[in-house]
């Protein structure tokens, strides 16, 4: 069976719309007309989701470079309980505590982020949740992201806006097993819904 790539998917959806458009005028009664019209709307929804996902993936790829933070930006953006890591001079992982202090993650030792580390590059480590937690957020009209590595080993994120498009948001080689056992994050503005 031929693997469905994005170009083939767009062609297939375009052909489906064209075929349904030919069927609508041939409807024998109102029920058939409504059925064909709904079919057309469903295909258009799938096509729209496909386009939305392409746009989102493009935006995500553009944001990858923006995720590298200076030490000052990391201190400003890190929320209580979150962790950040740096590979600039070896490896260090830090955590922001309720009192605002920064400690070495796992060790609890306070970290002095003085002038010697101002040029370090940091990234905030995502707080991953389970598939079940992600689905609960989606059921409450929240938004989540699925994190995976593509066939080239590149880290990718796919934003998911509703539970109806969870499986349809991905390439064919991502299985339900991958989704259920994968890495999920909740978008910030939907954390406590």
Secondary structure as UniProt FT lines:
FT   HELIX           6..24
FT   TURN            25..26
FT   HELIX           30..63
FT   HELIX           65..67
FT   HELIX           71..77
FT   TURN            80..81
FT   STRAND          83..86
FT   TURN            88..89
FT   STRAND          92..96
FT   TURN            98..99
FT   STRAND          102..104
FT   TURN            105..107
FT   HELIX           115..117
FT   TURN            118..119
FT   STRAND          122..125
FT   HELIX           131..139
FT   TURN            140..141
FT   STRAND          144..149
FT   TURN            151..152
FT   STRAND          155..160
FT   HELIX           163..165
FT   HELIX           167..169
FT   TURN            172..173
FT   HELIX           176..181
FT   STRAND          183..186
FT   HELIX           188..190
FT   TURN            191..192
//
